[in-house]
Amino acid sequence: RMVLKGHITAEQAERAKQLDTVVVAQPLVTTQDNYVMEAVRQDMELVLNEADVEDGGLTIYTTLDLELQTVAEAAMEHRLSEVERLPGYSHMRKAKFDATWDGTSQPTRLPYLQGALVAIDNNTGGILSVVGGRSFLHSRFNRALQGNRPIGSTIKPFIYAAAFQHRLLPGTLVEDAPM
């Protein structure tokens, strides 16, 4: 059939018929259960139908930086562990939770300190890293992408930067009357 369609020559077909058939084992599938891969999977389901997702064989390109992702996850865990070791910290520590967790159940509420991080490439707007919490095994809730919270104090550095650029100091009185 390939000869008839012009994909290969008759000579190539004859050589191929003489070769032994070799069965190649399927590659082992490694799961990447984490917050960022779950976000990619959810986005994939928005643009593809279920059959395309289930059949696999897709190549998906993202702006994610695997090295930065690894560093971000480690940094989050390191810093939150430091906070849990501070004098006067009275809540459950992740290490204690890990020691008592059965390894299978999904707690409805995590009693230990959580965090979230999204790193964005300012030049392209591409997402480089997403950390949605300390343990995807404990909770699949992605605090970075699903935790809709008001921006609150996160805007303050931008306000202060603009004020400093206009030579206003923290002690400067600013009248807030209507203009």
C-alpha positions as CSV (number, residue, x, y, z in Angstrom):
1,R,0.0,0.0,0.0
2,M,2.9,2.4,0.8
3,V,4.4,1.6,-2.6
4,L,1.1,2.3,-4.3
5,K,0.7,5.6,-2.5
6,G,4.3,6.6,-3.4
7,H,5.6,6.8,0.1
8,I,8.3,4.2,-0.4
9,T,9.9,2.5,-3.4
10,A,9.3,-1.2,-4.4
11,E,12.9,-1.9,-3.3
12,Q,12.4,-0.4,0.1
13,A,9.2,-2.5,0.5
14,E,11.1,-5.7,-0.4
15,R,13.9,-4.9,2.1
16,A,11.4,-4.2,4.8
17,K,9.6,-7.5,4.2
18,Q,12.8,-9.3,4.8
19,L,13.4,-7.8,8.3
20,D,12.2,-9.4,11.5
21,T,9.5,-7.6,13.3
22,V,10.7,-6.1,16.6
23,V,8.3,-5.3,19.3
24,V,9.3,-2.2,21.3
25,A,8.1,-2.0,24.9
26,Q,5.9,1.0,25.7
27,P,7.7,3.6,27.8
28,L,6.8,3.6,31.4
29,V,4.4,6.4,32.2
30,T,5.6,8.6,35.1
31,T,3.0,10.6,36.8
32,Q,3.7,14.2,37.7
33,D,1.0,14.8,40.2
34,N,1.6,18.4,41.4
35,Y,-0.1,21.7,41.3
36,V,1.4,22.9,38.0
37,M,0.7,19.7,36.0
38,E,-2.9,19.7,37.4
39,A,-3.3,23.3,36.1
40,V,-2.0,22.3,32.7
41,R,-4.3,19.3,32.6
42,Q,-7.3,21.4,33.5
43,D,-6.5,23.9,30.8
44,M,-6.1,21.1,28.3
45,E,-9.6,19.9,29.1
46,L,-10.9,23.4,28.3
47,V,-9.5,23.3,24.7
48,L,-9.6,19.6,23.8
49,N,-12.5,17.1,23.8
50,E,-12.4,14.2,26.2
51,A,-11.4,11.6,23.5
52,D,-8.3,13.6,22.5
53,V,-7.2,13.9,26.1
54,E,-7.8,10.2,26.9
55,D,-6.2,8.9,23.7
56,G,-2.9,10.8,24.5
57,G,-0.1,11.2,22.1
58,L,-0.2,14.9,22.5
59,T,2.8,17.2,22.8
60,I,2.0,20.2,25.0
61,Y,4.3,23.2,25.2
62,T,4.2,25.5,28.2
63,T,6.3,28.5,29.4
64,L,7.1,26.6,32.6
65,D,10.7,26.4,33.7
66,L,11.3,23.0,35.4
67,E,14.4,24.2,37.2
68,L,12.7,27.3,38.5
69,Q,9.6,25.2,39.5
70,T,11.9,22.9,41.6
71,V,13.6,25.8,43.2
72,A,10.3,27.6,43.9
73,E,8.8,24.5,45.6
74,A,11.9,24.0,47.7
75,A,12.0,27.7,48.7
76,M,8.4,27.6,49.7
77,E,8.9,24.6,51.9
78,H,12.1,25.9,53.4
79,R,10.6,29.3,54.3
80,L,7.4,27.9,55.7
81,S,9.3,25.4,57.8
82,E,11.4,28.3,59.2
83,V,8.2,30.1,60.1
84,E,6.9,27.0,61.9
85,R,10.1,26.9,64.0
86,L,9.8,30.5,65.2
87,P,9.3,30.9,69.0
88,G,5.7,31.3,69.8
89,Y,4.4,29.5,66.7
90,S,1.4,27.7,68.1
91,H,-0.2,26.0,65.2
92,M,0.4,22.4,64.0
93,R,3.6,22.0,62.0
94,K,3.7,20.1,58.7
95,A,6.3,17.6,60.1
96,K,3.8,16.6,62.8
97,F,1.0,16.3,60.3
98,D,3.2,14.1,58.1
99,A,4.0,11.9,61.0
100,T,0.3,11.3,61.8
101,W,-1.1,11.2,58.3
102,D,-2.3,7.8,57.0
103,G,-0.9,8.5,53.5
104,T,-4.1,7.9,51.7
105,S,-6.9,10.2,53.0
106,Q,-7.4,13.7,51.7
107,P,-8.0,16.0,54.7
108,T,-10.9,18.4,54.3
109,R,-8.8,21.1,55.9
110,L,-5.1,21.2,56.4
111,P,-4.1,22.3,59.9
112,Y,-0.5,23.4,58.9
113,L,0.8,26.6,57.3
114,Q,0.3,27.0,53.5
115,G,1.6,29.3,50.8
116,A,1.3,30.0,47.1
117,L,3.6,31.4,44.4
118,V,3.3,32.3,40.7
119,A,6.4,33.4,38.9
120,I,5.8,35.3,35.6
121,D,8.2,36.3,32.9
122,N,7.7,40.1,32.7
123,N,8.9,40.3,29.1
124,T,6.4,37.7,27.7
125,G,3.8,37.3,30.4
126,G,4.4,33.5,30.3
127,I,4.0,31.6,33.6
128,L,7.3,30.2,34.7
129,S,6.4,28.5,38.0
130,V,3.3,27.7,40.0
131,V,3.3,26.5,43.6
132,G,-0.2,26.0,44.9
133,G,0.6,24.7,48.4
134,R,3.0,22.5,50.3
135,S,1.7,19.1,49.4
136,F,-0.4,18.1,46.4
137,L,-0.9,14.7,48.1
138,H,-2.5,16.3,51.1
139,S,-4.7,18.8,49.2
140,R,-5.3,19.3,45.5
141,F,-6.6,22.8,46.1
142,N,-4.3,25.2,44.2
143,R,-4.0,28.3,46.4
144,A,-2.1,30.1,43.6
145,L,-4.7,29.7,40.9
146,Q,-7.9,28.8,42.7
147,G,-7.7,30.9,45.9
148,N,-9.6,34.0,44.9
149,R,-8.6,36.5,47.5
150,P,-8.7,40.3,47.5
151,I,-5.2,41.7,46.7
152,G,-5.1,43.7,50.0
153,S,-1.6,44.6,51.1
154,T,0.1,43.1,48.1
155,I,-0.5,46.4,46.3
156,K,1.3,48.5,48.9
157,P,4.8,48.1,47.5
158,F,3.6,49.5,44.2
159,I,1.9,52.4,45.9
160,Y,5.0,53.1,48.0
161,A,7.3,52.9,45.0
162,A,5.2,55.4,43.1
163,A,5.2,57.7,46.2
164,F,9.0,57.4,46.5
165,Q,9.4,58.3,42.8
166,H,7.5,61.5,43.6
167,R,9.8,62.3,46.5
168,L,7.2,61.4,49.2
169,L,8.6,59.8,52.3
170,P,6.7,57.4,54.7
171,G,6.2,60.3,57.1
172,T,4.8,62.7,54.5
173,L,1.3,63.9,55.2
174,V,-1.0,63.6,52.2
175,E,-4.4,65.2,52.2
176,D,-7.1,62.8,51.0
177,A,-9.9,65.3,50.5
178,P,-11.8,65.2,47.3
179,M,-10.2,67.1,44.4
